[in-house]
Amino acid sequence: MSHALEEVLKKPLITEKSSIAASTLGKYTFEIPKWATKNHVKEAFAKYFPDHKILKVNTGSIFGKAKRSRKGYSNPVDRKKAIITVEGEHIDYFPEV
C-alpha cells in the first residue's frame, strides 16, 4: 500500500510547550498518521521546507484518555506525533495568536 507524502504531515500541534520548543530550540511538532515512519516524516518535511536542514526526527504515540460523562464513557482516539529538530531560521508554520 503506497501513501502520498502529502498525507504525512496532517497538521501542526500547537500547544504552549510546542510553541516554546519551536521558538527557542527549533523543534516543530506535527500530527502524523499511525502508519508514518521517521523516513516518511523526513521526506515530507523536506518537500514542504526544502531550505531547512533536518537534524533529528522523533516520533511518539499519544494515547487517548476515556472521558466520563452523564451518558457514559466516550471512546478515546489514539494519535501519533512527530517532533522535527531543524537547523536554521524560525519557520512560521502556524498563524500568530
Phi, psi and omega in degrees: 000122180260143181239147180276150179293337179293338181275349189286304181273095183292303181197155175285143175268114185252104174230174178296318181294316181289329178292319178293319179295324180290318184283328184259322187253349183074032179250123183245135186250130179230149171275135182230161176289162184294333182278349186287138177254177179297324178293321176300315182296317181297315179295317181293318179295320178295330178289318183279327181233075186289341184269005179247137179270128180272122179270319185203149174232123175245137177238154179199154179266142175249114182267130181287144178260137179291133179254137179259136177224186180297329184269000180125208181259144175266152181280127180285151178248121178273142181227177177224144180230159176231135175249117186252121177267125187236144175261138178123196184284166184294141178256127176267086183259000176221154182294151180288144184267000000 
